[in-house]
Amino acid sequence: MESTDPNSDDAPRPITTSEGNVNRKMISSAVQVATFCRRPQIWKWLFRYIVRSKITVAMVLGLMCLGVGTVVWRHRAVDYWYRTGLASISRSDLEMIQLAVQHLPADSARARLLLGAIDLRTNKPASALRKFELAAHDPETTLRAHFLAGEALCRLQDYEAAIATLQKALEQDLDNVDGHRWLAIAFFDIGASINSIDQLKEVVRLDGTDPRAYRLMGLIYFEAEEFSLAIDAYHASLNCSRSQFDTEQILAELGAALVKVHRYNNVLSLLNEAPASPELDSLRAESLYALGRGEEARTLVEQVLKTSKTSRALILQGLMLLDDGRAAEAIVPLAQFVASHPEDFETRAKLTQAYSQSGNAESARRELKEFERIKQIRQQIHELSLKAAKQPQDADIRYELGLQYLKLGLAPAGLKWIRAALALNPAHEAARKAIAELSESIPSSNRN
């Protein structure tokens, strides 16, 4: 048996005391860990820690989602109320517009726009315009602000600025029906009837159910003596709505247009179901008389004149008396009409005839002279009106029109045309002076 040399490398090394201690500690620690891990409460604690950690993470994520959701909800709520406020402007629903403003950030462009709309609908156009000017600085509200500012400028009778503002806005939104509507009104008020008709046709294209557009077209055509076009427009307006606030006036204008083209049976059919009124009954009487139903016409005229001295009834009574050979009696109603309508040279011609047939030569000569003067002025007005319709920016034409109306004693009409001249040219000193003089002499209730 071989002996082992303790000094050789292959001889096993003896375990020292320090190494033994380390090994024992490691073994002891392992045993302790194993013993510790075998305790069930340790696993329960670890499980609870993991669960609690998940709950915390979930809570954090939930709060983050809630915050984001709140921001999104508030943003959508603001958008909702802004859109609701805008939709309420055309309906003039002031309560809803005010409620929408309360849900918008204070002093925001949106809030200013809606507050301006409230001012506009409560007849404070100057205050509204200031708010629209502020809202126009925000890209989101600038276009809407321009359209509403155009309406405010129309109400302030600053037609030049209104036309420029609305035309600029329509370049950005050609299908804005309110923009075309107010541009039509601005052109109408300065006598640019051709331009007004063009805009009204755009309104009809965008909203064929708007009775007011057709109604204004009818009025423009009637004043231009294009009676067939006027008749079609008035019919279209009534077909859209028979519940307009001035339905009776529309019926009267339509009836007058039908009389101008001698469609008397159509007048009677139109007014068959219309309520009785002095103006409509006068149209009925005139149509009956033209159709040879004289007795019915006389009875109806007498009924009208008992309650109201309408222009048409006075003229018709005078004409019937002339036809009956009662010229002296005809003078009374004809002179009564001429006194309140000095511009009507046709009726003045009938008055001249009545004076002549009754033997009052001096009065006949006086009326004939006045007839010739008025006829000449009316011809000038007709020619100037045609020019004004074709030249919407010419202030001098409108000023001259105003002077011609003043020569007829029609101060409110003269004031309207001179105002239009000043609106187109604020430096027109003659127009400014005339307005100042007229404003002092015309009662405020008769200026518009």
Residue pairs with C-beta under 8 A, 6 or more apart in sequence:
4 10
4 11
5 11
36 42
77 103
78 103
78 104
78 105
78 110
81 99
81 100
81 103
81 104
82 100
82 104
82 110
82 114
84 96
84 100
85 96
85 97
85 100
85 101
85 104
85 110
85 114
85 117
86 114
86 144
88 94
88 96
88 97
88 100
89 97
89 114
89 117
89 121
89 148
90 178
92 121
94 118
94 121
94 122
97 114
97 117
97 118
97 121
98 118
100 114
101 111
101 114
101 115
101 118
104 110
104 111
104 114
105 111
109 134
109 135
109 137
109 138
109 140
109 141
109 145
110 135
110 140
110 141
112 131
112 132
112 134
112 135
112 141
113 131
113 132
113 135
113 141
113 144
113 145
113 148
115 131
116 127
116 128
116 129
116 130
116 131
116 132
116 135
116 145
116 148
116 152
117 128
117 148
118 128
119 125
119 127
119 128
119 131
120 128
120 148
120 151
120 152
120 155
123 155
125 151
125 152
125 153
125 155
125 156
126 152
126 156
128 148
128 152
129 149
129 152
129 153
129 156
132 145
132 146
132 148
132 149
132 152
133 145
133 149
135 141
135 142
135 144
135 145
136 142
136 145
136 146
136 149
143 169
143 172
143 173
146 165
146 166
146 168
146 169
147 166
147 169
147 173
147 176
147 178
147 179
147 182
149 165
150 162
150 165
150 166
150 169
150 179
150 182
150 183
150 186
151 162
151 178
151 182
153 159
153 161
153 162
153 165
153 186
154 162
154 182
154 185
154 186
154 189
157 189
157 419
157 423
158 423
159 186
159 189
159 190
159 420
159 423
159 424
160 423
160 424
160 425
160 426
162 182
162 183
162 186
163 183
163 186
163 187
163 392
166 179
166 182
166 183
166 186
167 183
169 176
169 179
170 176
170 179
170 180
170 183
173 179
175 206
177 202
177 203
177 206
177 207
177 210
180 199
180 200
180 202
180 203
180 206
181 199
181 203
181 210
181 212
181 213
183 199
184 196
184 197
184 199
184 200
184 203
184 213
184 216
185 196
185 216
187 193
187 195
187 196
187 199
187 392
188 196
188 216
188 220
189 416
189 420
190 388
190 392
190 398
190 420
190 423
190 424
191 385
191 388
191 389
191 392
191 398
191 401
191 417
191 420
192 388
192 389
192 391
192 392
193 220
193 223
193 224
193 388
193 389
194 389
194 390
194 392
195 392
196 216
196 220
197 217
197 220
200 213
200 214
200 216
200 217
200 220
203 210
203 213
204 210
204 213
204 214
207 213
209 240
210 240
211 236
211 237
211 238
211 240
211 241
211 244
212 237
212 244
214 233
214 234
214 236
214 237
214 240
215 233
215 234
215 237
215 244
215 250
217 229
217 233
218 230
218 231
218 233
218 234
218 237
218 250
218 253
218 254
218 257
219 230
219 253
221 227
221 229
221 230
221 233
222 230
222 253
222 256
222 257
224 385
224 389
225 260
227 257
227 260
227 261
228 261
230 253
230 254
230 257
231 254
231 257
231 258
231 261
234 250
234 253
234 254
234 257
235 254
237 244
237 250
238 247
238 250
238 251
238 254
244 250
248 274
248 275
248 277
248 279
248 280
251 270
251 271
251 274
251 280
252 279
252 280
252 283
254 270
255 267
255 270
255 271
255 280
255 283
255 287
256 283
258 264
258 266
258 267
258 270
259 267
259 283
259 286
259 287
259 290
262 290
264 286
264 287
264 288
264 290
264 291
265 287
265 291
267 283
267 284
267 286
267 287
268 284
268 287
268 288
268 291
271 280
271 283
271 284
274 280
278 304
278 307
278 308
278 310
278 313
279 310
279 312
281 300
281 303
281 304
281 313
282 301
282 304
282 310
282 311
282 312
282 313
282 316
283 312
284 300
285 296
285 297
285 300
285 301
285 304
285 312
285 313
285 316
286 297
286 312
286 316
288 294
288 296
288 297
288 300
289 297
289 316
289 319
289 320
294 320
297 316
297 320
298 320
301 313
301 316
301 317
301 320
304 310
304 313
305 313
305 314
305 317
309 336
311 337
311 340
311 341
314 333
314 334
314 336
314 337
315 333
315 334
315 337
315 347
315 350
317 330
317 333
318 330
318 331
318 332
318 333
318 334
318 337
318 347
318 350
318 351
318 354
319 330
319 350
321 327
321 329
321 330
321 333
322 330
322 350
322 353
322 354
322 357
327 353
327 354
327 355
327 356
327 357
327 358
328 354
328 358
330 350
330 354
331 351
331 354
331 355
331 358
331 360
334 347
334 350
334 351
334 354
335 351
337 344
337 347
338 344
338 347
338 348
338 351
341 347
342 374
342 408
342 409
342 410
343 374
343 377
343 378
343 408
343 409
343 410
345 371
345 374
345 375
345 378
348 367
348 370
348 371
348 374
349 371
351 367
352 364
352 367
352 368
352 371
355 361
355 363
355 364
355 367
356 364
374 408
377 404
377 407
377 408
378 408
380 404
381 401
381 404
381 405
384 397
384 400
384 401
384 404
385 401
387 394
387 397
388 394
388 397
388 398
388 401
391 397
393 424
394 424
395 420
395 421
395 422
395 424
395 425
395 428
395 431
396 421
396 428
398 417
398 418
398 420
398 421
398 424
399 417
399 418
399 421
399 428
399 430
399 431
399 434
401 417
402 413
402 414
402 415
402 416
402 417
402 418
402 420
402 421
402 431
402 434
403 414
403 418
403 434
404 414
405 411
405 413
405 414
405 417
406 414
406 438
411 438
411 441
411 442
411 446
412 442
412 446
412 447
412 448
414 438
415 435
415 438
415 439
415 442
415 447
416 448
418 431
418 434
418 435
418 438
419 431
419 435
421 428
421 431
422 428
422 431
422 432
422 435
425 431
439 447
